[in-house]
């Protein structure tokens, strides 16, 4: 899975689901960096399938809830996905924070 492709899909979900006012207010650039870190870390720990699952969850959350998931939520979900695949997520990992 290419992280940049996943981010483009997340960008598209944001554009389609959020109003203009919500996009301006969302601090998306900051959150996008968190999403990128989480996707890379999930891929490093548990592989491409874990990163794809996390990207799909981020997109679905944006589309369904009409808001961006917070960085902490994304890290927690990424850690859960990795653990569900039998991988250990250390407290020193960005996902384990």
C-alpha positions in Angstrom: 0.0 0.0 0.0 1.3 3.4 -0.9 0.7 5.9 1.9 0.5 8.8 -0.5 -2.3 7.1 -2.4 -4.1 6.5 0.8 -3.7 10.1 1.8 -5.2 11.2 -1.5 -8.2 9.1 -0.8 -8.5 10.6 2.6 -8.2 14.1 1.1 -11.0 13.2 -1.3 -13.2 12.0 1.5 -12.6 15.2 3.4 -13.5 17.3 0.4 -16.7 15.3 -0.2 -17.9 15.1 3.3 -17.1 18.4 5.0 -18.6 21.8 4.4 -16.3 24.6 3.4 -16.6 26.1 6.9 -15.8 22.8 8.5 -12.7 22.3 6.3 -11.4 25.7 7.3 -11.9 25.0 10.9 -10.6 21.4 10.9 -6.8 22.0 11.1 -6.5 19.4 8.4 -2.9 19.9 7.6 -1.9 19.0 11.2 -4.2 16.0 11.3 -3.1 14.9 7.8 0.5 14.7 9.2 -0.8 12.5 12.0 -2.7 10.3 9.6 0.5 9.9 7.5 2.6 8.9 10.6 -0.1 6.5 11.7 -0.3 4.8 8.3 3.4 4.5 8.0 3.7 3.1 11.5 0.9 0.6 11.0 2.5 -0.6 7.8 5.9 -1.0 9.5 4.5 -2.9 12.4 1.8 -5.1 10.8 2.1 -4.7 7.0 0.2 -3.2 4.1 -3.1 -4.8 5.1 -3.1 -3.1 8.5 -2.3 0.3 6.9 -5.1 -0.2 4.3 -7.6 -1.1 7.1 -6.5 2.1 9.0 -6.9 4.2 5.9 -10.3 2.8 5.2 -11.3 3.5 8.8 -10.2 7.1 8.6 -12.1 7.6 5.3 -15.2 6.0 6.7 -15.1 8.1 9.8 -14.8 11.3 7.7 -17.7 10.3 5.5 -20.0 8.8 8.1 -19.4 11.3 10.9 -18.7 14.4 8.8 -15.7 15.2 10.9 -12.0 14.4 11.0 -10.9 11.8 13.5 -8.5 13.3 16.0 -4.8 12.1 15.9 -5.2 10.3 19.2 -8.2 8.3 17.9 -6.2 7.4 14.8 -3.2 6.3 16.8 -5.4 4.1 19.1 -7.2 2.6 16.1 -3.9 1.9 14.4 -2.6 0.2 17.5 -5.7 -1.9 17.8 -5.5 -3.0 14.2 -1.8 -4.0 14.7 -2.7 -5.9 17.9 -5.6 -7.7 16.2 -3.0 -9.0 13.7 -0.9 -10.4 16.6 1.7 -7.7 16.5 3.0 -6.0 19.6 2.9 -2.2 19.7 5.4 -0.8 22.1 4.8 2.2 24.3 7.8 3.8 22.5 6.0 3.5 19.1 4.1 6.5 17.8 0.9 4.3 17.8 1.6 3.2 21.3 1.6 6.7 22.8 
